[in-house]
């Protein structure tokens, strides 16, 4: 396997990924920067859902 065979492109920003990448549950391969954004978005969604559950009780 050559180096070019082991590279990926980020599904969000199209950045070429060589060694470090993350695979989302949906199967998308993304770069560390996009993964940080994804994790922050997921955490915000969780907090919003908790707030809505508390308000509904």
C-alpha positions in Angstrom: 0.0 0.0 0.0 1.4 3.4 -0.9 1.0 6.6 1.0 -1.6 7.9 -1.5 -3.7 4.8 -0.9 -4.0 5.6 2.8 -5.1 9.2 2.5 -8.7 10.4 2.9 -10.5 13.7 2.3 -12.6 15.2 5.1 -16.3 14.9 4.3 -17.0 18.4 5.6 -14.0 20.6 4.5 -12.3 18.4 1.9 -9.0 18.7 3.7 -6.6 15.8 2.9 -6.1 13.6 5.9 -2.9 11.6 6.3 -2.6 10.1 9.7 -5.2 11.5 12.1 -8.9 11.4 11.3 -12.1 10.5 13.0 -15.0 8.3 11.8 -18.5 9.4 12.8 -21.3 7.0 13.7 -22.8 7.9 10.3 -19.6 6.6 8.5 -18.3 10.0 7.5 -14.5 10.5 7.8 -13.6 13.9 9.1 -10.5 15.9 10.2 -9.8 16.7 13.9 -11.0 20.3 13.4 -14.4 19.2 12.1 -14.6 16.5 14.8 -14.1 19.2 17.5 -17.0 21.2 15.9 -19.1 18.0 15.8 -18.4 17.1 19.4 -19.3 20.7 20.5 -22.5 20.5 18.5 -23.5 17.2 20.1 -22.8 18.5 23.6 -25.0 21.6 22.9 -27.8 19.4 21.6 -27.6 17.3 24.7 -27.8 20.3 27.0 -30.8 21.7 25.0 -32.6 18.4 25.2 -32.0 18.2 29.0 -33.3 21.8 29.4 -36.5 20.9 27.4 -37.0 17.8 29.5 -36.8 19.7 32.7 -39.2 22.4 31.5 -41.7 19.7 30.4 -41.8 18.1 33.9 
